[in-house]
Structure formats: structure tokens, C-alpha cells
Amino acid sequence: MKVKSNDGRVNINTKNKAITKFLLILTGCLVLMLLAVGGVYAKTQWPRVVFSKDGTPVSYEVYGAGEPTLVFVHGWSCDARYWRAQVPHFAKKHRVVVLDLAGHGHSGVSRTKYTMAAFGEDVRAVTEAVGSPRVILIGHSMGGSVIAEAARLMPDRVIGLIGIDTFDNIEYPLTSEELKKMTAPLEENFQTGSRQFVGQMLLPQTDPQLREWILSDVSAAPPAVALSAMNEMMAQYITGEAAKVFEQIRIPVITVNGDLWPINYEANRRHMFSYQAIVLKKADHFLMMNRPEEFNRALEQAIKMLLKKSKK
């Protein structure tokens, strides 16, 4: 709106004051917006880094509060992202820790051999860095072997183990010849071989977009790391170490499994302090991703079962 003087001419000074006032208000609003955005970024949970026993940097993230702390360990050629449907849910009541094992995700790749024992050291380094006195270790697939090794290293911290689609049969009979046959396609062409290997662990009804994401992600893993980890994990079944490790871990074990493969309860209970399983019908190997709501309820049940046992 133009302001006129008594003689009808536009009063430029009044107009300039109005513009100046408007600009000051606009600038103030922009400053407040920038401060608010800056505050949000300042609260962002960036990954942390701790060094494992051999000096390998291990990336991890911490969310929420409340004991016992839940430490989630991913499987073969995966990383912390595979728990993205669990972190916000369980961080409401617990301190939640997710990590990338050495050779995976954002962690170091300096090892020549990726053993389950060395992965166990990764988990111990992260758990001790977080400082939780009571911990439940949760491991998917190969992560089951890893959390068993980690529990052996931290008998005073770990109150229980929860395996996710793992520990079907810790006495599984495997020969060196069978292992070579299993890994041959991975050695010949890792990208193609790993897609075929993991593809058979997914049900036909799995969401096509999720299926492709998993297969593309796993097949992009460093072949040397993946082959070493596979050989080291499966060698424990040849030597019997996969079962023997549990004879040194006197804590309860619970699994949340799909029903692709049968569970040998008797074999597991011959070595474990105690063993129970929660089985989701028509669920595949990546049940925490493609059946997240049902899986989270089952995992909540498993946690409650462990806490009840720990009070006895």
C-alpha cells in the first residue's frame, strides 16, 4: 500500500520503513529455522567406532535406554541395516546396539581370516565400549555362531542368547568334501553364486523389491571376506566346535526361526544349558525384514523368557 503526504506525493521514507520492518521479520524467521534445523542435526546418532582385539575398527550405533541392553549381530555378508525394523521398536524400552562385523558395512577389512572367534572379539569390543552390565546378544544366521563366541568371552555380562533363524542343529554332520561343493559356486563367480545361495533362503511370496535388495546387497560383499567367513563358520561343523562352544556357555538360548528347515531340539539340548524355540510359520531366513511386526512380537516374547530365566 502506498502512503501519500498531504500534497498527494508518495512518502518514500514511510515506505522504506515498512520494507525494512518486513525484511527484519523475514530474517528473524530464517534464523530461527536454521537454529531449529541445526539442533536436529546436532542430535543425529552418528555411528561410533571401537577397535577390536586385533586393531580392526568396528562401526556401531547405540539407540534408546534401559537394561538389559540388546546387541544385534547381523549374518553372513550383511550389516547393521538388516535390523532397521527392530531398532525403533526395541529402543523404546531397551538400549539397542547394532554393529558391523569386521569386513562388513563400515568396519575395517584388514584381516586375512574372518573367523567366528575374531568376530566374537568385535562384539566384545563394542559391548564393553557401551558399558552395559547386563546384555542379551541377538544374532541372525552366521551371527548365531558369532554371539556364541562373544558370550564365551563375556560370561559376566551376557545373560542369554537369542538366535534368529540359526542353531537348527548344532551337531549338523558336514564333511570337507561337502563344504567344498557348497563353496565352489561362490569361488567360481561370487556375484552369481551368492545370489543363488541366498535366493533359496527366500520364499516365493517374499516382496519382490525386498528380495532384490537382499540379493543385490549380499552379492556386492567383498568376495574374499565372504568366502573366508563362510569357510570358517562351516568348518566348525566339521570339527564339532559349533556344538562344543555351548558347553562353555552356561546361559539359556532361545531362537526365533522360520520353518524352512526343521530344528533338532535333542541335538541342541545335548550341549546347551537350555534351549527353546519360537517358530514362525511360512517364514523364511530374513523373517526380521519381511515379517517385521510378527517377528518383533516373537522377539519380545523371547526376551521376556530370558529375563524370567535370569531371575531364577
VOPAGU-2260 file (C-alpha; in pm, 1 decimal, decimal comma):
REM VOPAGU-2260
SITE   aa  ch    i         X         Y         Z
SITE  MET   A    0       0,0       0,0       0,0
SITE  LYS   A    1     136,2     342,4     -94,2
SITE  VAL   A    2     135,0     616,7     169,7
SITE  LYS   A    3      80,4     972,2      47,8
SITE  SER   A    4     169,2    1305,7     204,7
SITE  ASN   A    5     -77,6    1592,3     241,3
SITE  ASP   A    6      17,5    1721,2    -102,9
SITE  GLY   A    7     -55,6    1383,8    -262,5
SITE  ARG   A    8     307,5    1273,8    -317,9
SITE  VAL   A    9     422,8     923,9    -207,7
SITE  ASN   A   10     606,9     929,3     128,0
SITE  ILE   A   11     921,3     729,3      40,6
SITE  ASN   A   12    1051,6     727,4     399,0
SITE  THR   A   13     736,9     559,7     530,6
SITE  LYS   A   14     751,8     302,2     250,7
SITE  ASN   A   15    1117,2     225,0     322,8
SITE  LYS   A   16    1043,1     176,7     692,5
SITE  ALA   A   17     771,3     -75,6     609,0
SITE  ILE   A   18    1005,1    -269,5     378,2
SITE  THR   A   19    1281,1    -265,0     638,4
SITE  LYS   A   20    1044,3    -397,6     905,6
SITE  PHE   A   21     931,5    -675,6     673,2
SITE  LEU   A   22    1290,1    -776,2     594,1
SITE  LEU   A   23    1382,3    -782,2     963,0
SITE  ILE   A   24    1088,1   -1011,1    1040,4
SITE  LEU   A   25    1178,3   -1239,8     747,8
SITE  THR   A   26    1542,3   -1256,0     856,3
SITE  GLY   A   27    1440,2   -1341,4    1211,1
SITE  CYS   A   28    1223,8   -1626,2    1088,0
SITE  LEU   A   29    1506,9   -1763,4     874,0
SITE  VAL   A   30    1747,4   -1751,6    1167,9
SITE  LEU   A   31    1501,3   -1942,8    1387,8
SITE  MET   A   32    1454,5   -2203,9    1114,8
SITE  LEU   A   33    1830,6   -2250,5    1076,1
SITE  LEU   A   34    1874,9   -2288,2    1450,9
SITE  ALA   A   35    1598,7   -2548,5    1462,6
SITE  VAL   A   36    1746,7   -2747,0    1171,8
SITE  GLY   A   37    2091,0   -2721,7    1328,5
SITE  GLY   A   38    1950,2   -2859,8    1652,4
SITE  VAL   A   39    1808,5   -3161,6    1469,8
SITE  TYR   A   40    2141,1   -3238,1    1302,8
SITE  ALA   A   41    2322,5   -3194,1    1632,1
SITE  LYS   A   42    2112,1   -3476,4    1776,2
SITE  THR   A   43    2179,0   -3717,2    1488,2
SITE  GLN   A   44    2309,2   -4056,8    1608,1
SITE  TRP   A   45    2624,2   -4095,3    1402,7
SITE  PRO   A   46    2797,5   -4436,1    1404,4
SITE  ARG   A   47    3074,3   -4481,9    1659,1
SITE  VAL   A   48    3398,4   -4673,8    1618,5
SITE  VAL   A   49    3585,4   -4901,9    1856,8
SITE  PHE   A   50    3892,4   -5115,8    1788,9
SITE  SER   A   51    3865,5   -5491,8    1811,9
SITE  LYS   A   52    4134,3   -5702,9    1979,5
SITE  ASP   A   53    4346,2   -5716,2    1661,9
SITE  GLY   A   54    4313,1   -5341,7    1598,3
SITE  THR   A   55    4039,6   -5362,6    1334,0
SITE  PRO   A   56    3798,5   -5065,7    1356,3
SITE  VAL   A   57    3441,7   -5177,1    1421,6
SITE  SER   A   58    3147,2   -4946,4    1348,4
SITE  TYR   A   59    2845,6   -4947,6    1578,1
SITE  GLU   A   60    2538,7   -4743,0    1673,8
SITE  VAL   A   61    2353,4   -4701,3    2004,7
SITE  TYR   A   62    1987,4   -4610,4    2049,6
SITE  GLY   A   63    1745,0   -4581,8    2340,8
SITE  ALA   A   64    1794,3   -4663,2    2708,0
SITE  GLY   A   65    1706,2   -4939,3    2951,0
SITE  GLU   A   66    1858,7   -5265,2    3065,8
SITE  PRO   A   67    1924,7   -5527,3    2963,6
SITE  THR   A   68    2099,0   -5393,1    2657,6
SITE  LEU   A   69    2015,6   -5569,7    2331,3
SITE  VAL   A   70    2313,5   -5620,0    2099,7
SITE  PHE   A   71    2208,4   -5715,7    1745,7
SITE  VAL   A   72    2460,4   -5904,3    1528,8
SITE  HIS   A   73    2396,6   -5946,4    1156,2
SITE  GLY   A   74    2455,9   -6251,6     941,2
SITE  TRP   A   75    2682,1   -6354,4     655,2
SITE  SER   A   76    2756,5   -6070,8     408,8
SITE  CYS   A   77    2500,6   -5844,7     577,2
SITE  ASP   A   78    2538,6   -5545,9     813,5
SITE  ALA   A   79    2357,6   -5336,8    1074,7
SITE  ARG   A   80    2094,3   -5217,0     824,6
SITE  TYR   A   81    1924,9   -5555,4     836,5
SITE  TRP   A   82    1787,3   -5465,1    1180,8
SITE  ARG   A   83    1622,5   -5139,3    1068,6
SITE  ALA   A   84    1272,8   -5267,9    1153,1
SITE  GLN   A   85    1384,2   -5363,1    1506,3
SITE  VAL   A   86    1584,5   -5060,4    1621,3
SITE  PRO   A   87    1298,1   -4808,2    1667,4
SITE  HIS   A   88    1070,1   -5071,7    1817,4
SITE  PHE   A   89    1304,4   -5208,1    2084,4
SITE  ALA   A   90    1478,1   -4877,6    2159,8
SITE  LYS   A   91    1158,0   -4767,0    2335,4
SITE  LYS   A   92    1238,1   -4989,8    2634,2
SITE  HIS   A   93    1599,7   -5101,7    2589,9
SITE  ARG   A   94    1938,5   -4969,8    2497,4
SITE  VAL   A   95    1981,6   -5110,4    2146,8
SITE  VAL   A   96    2321,3   -5164,4    1986,3
SITE  VAL   A   97    2376,7   -5259,4    1621,9
SITE  LEU   A   98    2719,5   -5314,5    1469,7
SITE  ASP   A   99    2903,2   -5404,7    1152,6
SITE  LEU   A  100    3134,5   -5701,4    1199,2
SITE  ALA   A  101    3485,4   -5663,5    1058,2
SITE  GLY   A  102    3480,5   -5685,0     678,5
SITE  HIS   A  103    3116,1   -5579,6     666,4
SITE  GLY   A  104    2938,8   -5246,0     636,2
SITE  HIS   A  105    3157,6   -4959,7     759,1
SITE  SER   A  106    3403,5   -5169,4     961,1
SITE  GLY   A  107    3765,2   -5243,3     870,3
SITE  VAL   A  108    3871,5   -5505,0     613,9
SITE  SER   A  109    4232,2   -5566,0     716,8
SITE  ARG   A  110    4203,0   -5929,6     828,3
SITE  THR   A  111    4331,1   -6220,6     624,8
SITE  LYS   A  112    4097,0   -6467,0     800,1
SITE  TYR   A  113    3745,2   -6388,3     921,4
SITE  THR   A  114    3690,9   -6638,7    1199,4
SITE  MET   A  115    3394,7   -6668,0    1432,2
SITE  ALA   A  116    3629,5   -6614,5    1727,2
SITE  ALA   A  117    3757,6   -6287,1    1577,2
SITE  PHE   A  118    3400,1   -6174,0    1510,9
SITE  GLY   A  119    3327,2   -6257,1    1874,3
SITE  GLU   A  120    3604,0   -6015,5    1971,0
SITE  ASP   A  121    3430,9   -5748,4    1761,2
SITE  VAL   A  122    3112,3   -5795,8    1961,7
SITE  ARG   A  123    3302,4   -5791,9    2290,5
SITE  ALA   A  124    3481,2   -5467,7    2198,0
SITE  VAL   A  125    3151,6   -5295,4    2116,9
SITE  THR   A  126    2971,0   -5430,9    2423,7
SITE  GLU   A  127    3249,1   -5321,5    2658,2
SITE  ALA   A  128    3264,4   -4978,8    2492,5
SITE  VAL   A  129    2892,2   -4933,0    2557,6
SITE  GLY   A  130    2946,6   -5039,8    2918,2
SITE  SER   A  131    2625,2   -5232,7    2979,1
SITE  PRO   A  132    2638,4   -5471,8    3277,1
SITE  ARG   A  133    2353,1   -5696,1    3152,4
SITE  VAL   A  134    2336,7   -5789,4    2787,0
SITE  ILE   A  135    2129,5   -6010,4    2560,5
SITE  LEU   A  136    2307,8   -6099,9    2237,1
SITE  ILE   A  137    2086,2   -6142,8    1930,2
SITE  GLY   A  138    2241,4   -6298,1    1619,7
SITE  HIS   A  139    2098,3   -6370,9    1275,6
SITE  SER   A  140    2223,6   -6669,8    1074,3
SITE  MET   A  141    2606,1   -6664,1    1096,8
SITE  GLY   A  142    2553,8   -6411,1    1374,9
SITE  GLY   A  143    2441,9   -6706,2    1587,3
SITE  SER   A  144    2791,4   -6855,7    1574,8
SITE  VAL   A  145    2933,7   -6511,6    1647,4
SITE  ILE   A  146    2724,6   -6443,2    1958,0
SITE  ALA   A  147    2815,7   -6786,1    2095,8
SITE  GLU   A  148    3183,9   -6691,5    2069,4
SITE  ALA   A  149    3115,5   -6347,4    2219,6
SITE  ALA   A  150    2925,7   -6497,7    2513,5
SITE  ARG   A  151    3222,2   -6722,0    2588,5
SITE  LEU   A  152    3435,5   -6407,1    2615,2
SITE  MET   A  153    3190,7   -6218,7    2842,2
SITE  PRO   A  154    3045,8   -6465,5    3095,1
SITE  ASP   A  155    2976,3   -6190,8    3349,5
SITE  ARG   A  156    2782,5   -5964,8    3111,4
SITE  VAL   A  157    2572,7   -6187,3    2885,4
SITE  ILE   A  158    2254,2   -6322,8    3043,3
SITE  GLY   A  159    2120,9   -6502,2    2736,1
SITE  LEU   A  160    2142,9   -6563,1    2362,0
SITE  ILE   A  161    1870,1   -6526,0    2101,0
SITE  GLY   A  162    1942,3   -6680,3    1763,6
SITE  ILE   A  163    1748,3   -6562,5    1459,7
SITE  ASP   A  164    1690,8   -6842,2    1207,8
SITE  THR   A  165    2001,9   -7021,3    1324,9
SITE  PHE   A  166    2100,1   -7312,5    1553,0
SITE  ASP   A  167    1873,5   -7555,0    1360,2
SITE  ASN   A  168    2114,9   -7832,9    1452,4
SITE  ILE   A  169    2449,2   -7754,4    1613,4
SITE  GLU   A  170    2551,3   -8117,7    1554,6
SITE  TYR   A  171    2486,7   -8091,5    1179,8
SITE  PRO   A  172    2710,6   -8352,7    1010,6
SITE  LEU   A  173    2929,3   -8190,0     744,4
SITE  THR   A  174    3234,7   -8320,1     560,1
SITE  SER   A  175    3518,2   -8127,3     396,4
SITE  GLU   A  176    3402,5   -8254,0      56,7
SITE  GLU   A  177    3050,3   -8123,0     115,7
SITE  LEU   A  178    3186,1   -7784,5     219,6
SITE  LYS   A  179    3399,2   -7761,8     -96,3
SITE  LYS   A  180    3094,4   -7844,4    -307,8
SITE  MET   A  181    2895,6   -7576,8    -121,3
SITE  THR   A  182    3152,5   -7300,6    -173,6
SITE  ALA   A  183    3256,0   -7391,0    -530,7
SITE  PRO   A  184    2989,2   -7170,8    -698,8
SITE  LEU   A  185    3091,9   -6879,0    -473,9
SITE  GLU   A  186    3456,0   -6917,8    -572,1
SITE  GLU   A  187    3378,1   -6951,0    -941,9
SITE  ASN   A  188    3159,1   -6640,8    -963,6
SITE  PHE   A  189    3077,7   -6481,2    -630,6
SITE  GLN   A  190    2808,0   -6244,5    -751,9
SITE  THR   A  191    2609,7   -6515,1    -930,1
SITE  GLY   A  192    2683,6   -6785,3    -675,5
SITE  SER   A  193    2584,7   -6574,7    -374,4
SITE  ARG   A  194    2255,7   -6472,7    -535,5
SITE  GLN   A  195    2172,8   -6839,3    -594,3
SITE  PHE   A  196    2287,4   -6938,2    -245,2
SITE  VAL   A  197    2079,7   -6675,3     -65,0
SITE  GLY   A  198    1789,1   -6690,7    -310,0
SITE  GLN   A  199    1695,7   -7038,2    -189,9
SITE  MET   A  200    1654,9   -6897,6     162,3
SITE  LEU   A  201    1372,7   -6667,4      49,3
SITE  LEU   A  202    1014,3   -6776,0      -6,1
SITE  PRO   A  203     842,3   -6711,6    -343,7
SITE  GLN   A  204     592,4   -6476,3    -177,6
SITE  THR   A  205     864,7   -6250,1     -37,7
SITE  ASP   A  206     816,1   -5892,5    -155,4
SITE  PRO   A  207     999,7   -5868,2    -492,7
SITE  GLN   A  208    1160,6   -5533,3    -406,8
SITE  LEU   A  209    1291,6   -5664,9     -74,3
SITE  ARG   A  210    1410,9   -5985,7    -240,6
SITE  GLU   A  211    1612,0   -5792,8    -497,1
SITE  TRP   A  212    1754,9   -5559,5    -232,6
SITE  ILE   A  213    1878,7   -5854,2     -22,7
SITE  LEU   A  214    2023,5   -6043,2    -319,9
SITE  SER   A  215    2192,6   -5735,0    -464,4
SITE  ASP   A  216    2332,5   -5634,7    -126,7
SITE  VAL   A  217    2472,8   -5976,5     -35,0
SITE  SER   A  218    2623,6   -6031,3    -380,3
SITE  ALA   A  219    2805,2   -5695,8    -351,4
SITE  ALA   A  220    3000,2   -5812,4     -44,0
SITE  PRO   A  221    3381,9   -5839,7     -71,5
SITE  PRO   A  222    3431,1   -6196,5    -203,9
SITE  ALA   A  223    3748,3   -6260,7      -2,8
SITE  VAL   A  224    3574,5   -6165,5     322,2
SITE  ALA   A  225    3259,9   -6362,9     241,1
SITE  LEU   A  226    3445,1   -6679,5     137,9
SITE  SER   A  227    3669,1   -6669,3     443,7
SITE  ALA   A  228    3374,5   -6619,2     678,5
SITE  MET   A  229    3174,7   -6897,3     511,6
SITE  ASN   A  230    3461,7   -7145,4     532,9
SITE  GLU   A  231    3542,5   -7056,4     893,1
SITE  MET   A  232    3178,9   -7081,8    1002,1
SITE  MET   A  233    3107,8   -7413,4     832,6
SITE  ALA   A  234    3440,7   -7564,0     940,3
SITE  GLN   A  235    3307,0   -7552,0    1296,8
SITE  TYR   A  236    3053,4   -7817,8    1199,5
SITE  ILE   A  237    3326,6   -8038,3    1055,5
SITE  THR   A  238    3536,7   -8013,4    1371,9
SITE  GLY   A  239    3241,4   -8020,5    1611,8
SITE  GLU   A  240    3330,7   -7677,9    1754,3
SITE  ALA   A  241    2982,3   -7548,1    1664,9
SITE  ALA   A  242    2844,5   -7767,3    1944,1
SITE  LYS   A  243    3141,3   -7763,8    2181,7
SITE  VAL   A  244    3133,5   -7386,4    2226,5
SITE  PHE   A  245    2798,1   -7414,4    2402,6
SITE  GLU   A  246    2941,4   -7645,9    2664,6
SITE  GLN   A  247    3138,0   -7343,6    2789,2
SITE  ILE   A  248    2836,6   -7111,1    2789,1
SITE  ARG   A  249    2609,6   -7177,1    3083,5
SITE  ILE   A  250    2329,2   -6941,6    2982,7
SITE  PRO   A  251    1989,8   -7005,7    2820,1
SITE  VAL   A  252    1947,3   -6999,6    2443,0
SITE  ILE   A  253    1625,5   -6918,9    2258,5
SITE  THR   A  254    1576,1   -6898,4    1882,8
SITE  VAL   A  255    1318,4   -6725,2    1666,5
SITE  ASN   A  256    1313,9   -6927,6    1346,0
SITE  GLY   A  257    1126,7   -6958,9    1023,0
SITE  ASP   A  258    1006,5   -7304,6     921,7
SITE  LEU   A  259    1218,3   -7359,7     610,8
SITE  TRP   A  260    1434,3   -7610,7     797,5
SITE  PRO   A  261    1348,5   -7846,4    1085,9
SITE  ILE   A  262    1504,9   -7794,9    1429,9
SITE  ASN   A  263    1688,5   -8076,5    1602,9
SITE  TYR   A  264    1590,5   -7996,2    1960,8
SITE  GLU   A  265    1759,1   -8302,8    2104,9
SITE  ALA   A  266    2095,5   -8224,5    1945,5
SITE  ASN   A  267    2088,3   -7865,3    2067,1
SITE  ARG   A  268    1987,1   -7960,5    2420,4
SITE  ARG   A  269    2272,9   -8208,4    2447,4
SITE  HIS   A  270    2512,4   -7914,0    2454,9
SITE  MET   A  271    2319,7   -7601,5    2553,1
SITE  PHE   A  272    2241,1   -7503,3    2912,2
SITE  SER   A  273    1878,8   -7476,6    2798,6
SITE  TYR   A  274    1716,8   -7437,3    2458,8
SITE  GLN   A  275    1374,3   -7324,5    2339,4
SITE  ALA   A  276    1247,9   -7212,3    2000,1
SITE  ILE   A  277     973,3   -6986,4    1870,0
SITE  VAL   A  278     886,3   -7083,1    1512,0
SITE  LEU   A  279     703,0   -6853,1    1271,8
SITE  LYS   A  280     503,3   -7048,9    1016,2
SITE  LYS   A  281     568,1   -6982,4     647,5
SITE  ALA   A  282     857,7   -6750,1     730,5
SITE  ASP   A  283    1194,1   -6754,6     554,5
SITE  HIS   A  284    1552,3   -6676,8     651,5
SITE  PHE   A  285    1508,7   -6298,1     658,9
SITE  LEU   A  286    1195,3   -6301,5     873,5
SITE  MET   A  287    1300,1   -5990,2    1068,0
SITE  MET   A  288    1275,0   -5794,3     741,4
SITE  ASN   A  289     980,4   -5945,8     556,6
SITE  ARG   A  290     766,0   -6024,8     863,4
SITE  PRO   A  291     878,2   -5739,6    1095,1
SITE  GLU   A  292     565,7   -5693,0    1310,2
SITE  GLU   A  293     517,8   -6063,9    1376,6
SITE  PHE   A  294     890,1   -6107,7    1425,6
SITE  ASN   A  295     913,0   -5821,2    1675,1
SITE  ARG   A  296     634,7   -5976,1    1883,2
SITE  ALA   A  297     817,6   -6308,4    1882,3
SITE  LEU   A  298    1144,6   -6141,8    1979,2
SITE  GLU   A  299     968,8   -5959,3    2263,6
SITE  GLN   A  300     844,9   -6297,4    2384,8
SITE  ALA   A  301    1196,0   -6444,2    2365,4
SITE  ILE   A  302    1337,7   -6152,4    2567,1
SITE  LYS   A  303    1071,1   -6197,7    2835,5
SITE  MET   A  304    1150,9   -6569,4    2850,4
SITE  LEU   A  305    1519,8   -6496,4    2904,4
SITE  LEU   A  306    1450,8   -6235,9    3171,6
SITE  LYS   A  307    1229,2   -6481,1    3355,6
SITE  LYS   A  308    1506,5   -6743,3    3344,6
SITE  SER   A  309    1768,9   -6494,1    3462,1
SITE  LYS   A  310    1570,0   -6425,2    3781,3
SITE  LYS   A  311    1569,7   -6787,2    3890,1
